[in-house]
Amino acid sequence: MNDLGRRGAALLGGTIADVTGMGGGSLSQIVRLRLTDGREAIVKTGPAPRTEAAMVRAIKAAGAPAPDVLAADDTVLVLSVVDDGGALSSAWSDLGRVLATLHAAVGPRYGWDCDYAFGPVAIVNTWAEDWPSFWGEHRLVNNARFVGNGVAKRLEALAADLPNRLPKHPPPSLLHGDLWGGNVLAAHGRVSGLIDPACYYGDGLVDVAMLQMFDAPPPAFFSAYGKTEAGHRERLLIYRLWPALVHLRLFGSSYRPLVERLLSELGA
């Protein structure tokens, strides 16, 4: 913890007054840093701090709330402190508005200009012109060798059928990429910051699907986000498969029933 604080202080050119540990989950370490000149910051590790810094800046440039990037090097990312004294339960409507704003920012193709990772699980973002091909290759089939032959064959069959299930050219929206309640900061009934992104360009419903993994967005969220296209329920199931596969690889067999249930609901 102190080493993380020292790295952050050095990047900011200041002297440590206090370092407080924060819950960073299983994939990163996070501290809150206060310098003797009164400045405060959040310092965190991650798979690629400079890449995460670019993602945070992209979210902010799109008009969605996010921390300011104060500094970054190959080991840590230093962010401004964002007010997070509220609960997401009072900010669902605003999250719908924020997500619509984020997704209105579109890229040239599907993917990102570099790969990323969730811990040891690689996130391949190679650019593609065709959305079903991107999702099938980089979000489903590339996990097949890690999940056992039975699930692998079902994934491969589903991926082959994606041109019949997903739009070929949905708007390549800027995605948060890891949108769950823990990555949404709220205060005073509004979203104050989207954090810990894994950005790329793709179908906006990917973020909605991820949000529904562990949270239950109420009607107010969907009213603010806007209407979804026909066939969106099947798309949500397809998109939910990827975080389920990531959790299976990261946390083990307790997530296998979820993966298999999603495949069964999709007839795969």
N, C-alpha and C positions, 0 to 999 in steps of 0.2 A: 504493500500500500504506500509506504513512504517513498519507495523507488519510483512509483508511478507519479506521485506528487512532485518529486524532484525533476522528473523529465518534463512535466507540464510547466513547472516554474521556470526551468531553463529556456523552454521555447518562448515563454512570455517575457523573459528577461526580468524576472522578479525574485523576491525572497519569500519563502514559505512562512506563513503565520500559523496555518492550521490545515490539516488534511483529514477528511472524513470519508470512510468507506461507504459505498452505496451498493445496493443489490444489482449486480451486473448479469445475473443469470448464469448459464453454464458455458457461454461462449465468449465472454469478455469480462474484464475487470474494470470497475469504474470508481473514481473518487471525486469528491467535491473539494476544490482547492481554494483557499483564501490566502492572498499575498499580503505582505506587510503594508503595501500602499493602498489596500482596501479592495483591490480587484478580486473577483471571484470567477471561477471557471469549473467546468466539468472536464475531467481527463479520463480517457478510456482507451483500452486496447481494442484490437480487432484483427481480422484477417489481412486487411490492407488499408491502413488509416488514410493514406492519401486518396485512395479510390473512394472510400466512404465520405471523405471531405467533399469530393466532387459531386457525389450524390446528394449530400445535404444542400450544397449550393444550388443544384439543379431544382430541388424541391422548392427552395426559397425563391428562385428566379421565376418559377411557374406561378407564384403568387400564393402558395400555401405556406402556413406558418411552420418555421423550423428554427433551430438555434443558429446563431452566427458561428461560422468557423473562425476561430481565433488563431489556430496554428495546427500544423500536422507534419509529421515526419514518418519514417518507415516503421515506427514502433507505437506511437500514440497519436490520438486526435484530441484537440483541445477545443471545447465548445463553450459558448456563452450559457449562463444559467437561465433557464426558462421557468416561469411560474407554473408549478404543477400542483397547486393546492386544492384543485377541484377533482371531481369524479367524472368519468366518461358518461355515467348514467344521466348526467344533466347536460351533456353536450352532444348527444347523438345527432340532433338536427344540424348543428354546426359542422359535425364531421361529414355529413352528407354533402353539405355545401363545399367544404374544403376538398373533399375527394373529387367532386365534379370539377373544381378549379384545377386540381392537379392533372386530371385526365384530359383536360382541354389542351394541355401542352402536348404536342405530338412530335414524334421524331421522323426521320426519313425512312426507316425500315424497322424490323423487329429485332430486338437485341440491345446490346450496349457496346461501348468501344473497348471494353475489357471484361474478362471473367471476374468472378467474385467467389465467395464461399460462405457456407454456414459451418464454422469449425472445420472438420475434415471433409465435409461434403462439398464438392466443387459445384459452383453455379456457372454453367457454360452459357455465354452470351453471344456467341458467334452470330454476326448479322445474317438475316434471312429476309427474302422478299415475300415469302409465303408463310402465313401464320400457322396453319396446321402442321407444316413441316417443322417449323421452329419448335412448337410445343411437343410434338411427337418425338423429335430427335433429342432436344436439349432438356426436356423436363420429364419425359417418361422413359424412353428406351435406354437412355444412358444410365438409368438406375437398375436396369434389369439384372446385371451380373452380381448385384449386391443383395438381392431379395429372394433368392431361391428359384428353382426352375418353374414351379407351378405359377407363381405370381409373374415371373418373367415372361412366360408365354402369353399370359393374359394381357400384360402391358403391350407386348409387341403386336398382338392382334388388335387391341384398341388403337394403338398408334397408326396402324395401317388403315384404319377406318376413319381417322380424324377428318379427312377431306369431306366426308359425308356428314360430319357432326359439328364442325367449327366453320365459321366464316373464313374465306380465304384471305380477305383483305380488310379486317376491321381497322378502325383508326389506330395507329401505333401510339397509344397514349403513354405518357410518362407514368410508370407504376412505382409505388413505394416498394413493393416486392416482398415485404415481410410485415404486412399490416395486421396486427392483432392488438387487443386492448392495451397491452403493456407497452406498446410503442406509440401510443397516443397520449400526449400530455394535455391536461385540461385545467382551466381555471375560470371561475365566474361564468360558467355556462357556455364557454367557448373552447375550441381547440387552441391550445397555446403553442403546440409544437408536435411535429411528426419526427420521430427519432429512429435510430438504428435501421436505416433503409438498406435495401438490396436492389437498387433501381435497375430497370431496363424498360424498353418500350414494347408494349403489347396490348392485348385486349383489356380494357379497364375492368371487366368483370373478374379478372384474376385477383385484384385487391379485394373486391367484395367477397369472393369465395374464401380467401384467407381470413377475412374478418369474421366470417361465420364459423370458422373452425372451433373457436373457443368462446365466442361472444354471440349474442342474439340481438342484432340491430333491430330496433322497433320500427313501426311504420314511419315515424318522423324522419328517420335516417333516409329511407327510400324515397320519401316525398321530396326531401331536399336534394338528394342525389339526382333524381330524374328517372324517367321511364326507361325500362330495359326492353330489349328487343325480344321478339318471339324466339322460343327455344332456349331462353337464358337459363332455365332450371337444369337442363342437361349440361350446358356449358359450365355451370357452377360446380357440378359434380366432377366433371373432367378436370377443372382447375384445382379442386380441393385435393385431388389425388397427389399432386406434387408435394405440398407440405406434409401430407400423410406419409409419403415415401421418405421425405427428409427426416421426419420424426422416427420412422422405423429404423433408418440407418443410424441416427444419432443416439436413440434411447432404447432401442431393442424391441423384442418380440411383442411387447404389450400393445404396440401400434399395428401389428399385423392384422388383427380383426378389422380395424378401421379400413385399411387398404383393401382387404378382401371384400368388405361390405360395399365400398364404393364401386369396385369393379363389378360386383354382382348387380348393383343398382343400374349400372350402365350396360348390363347384358354382356359383359366381357368375361 
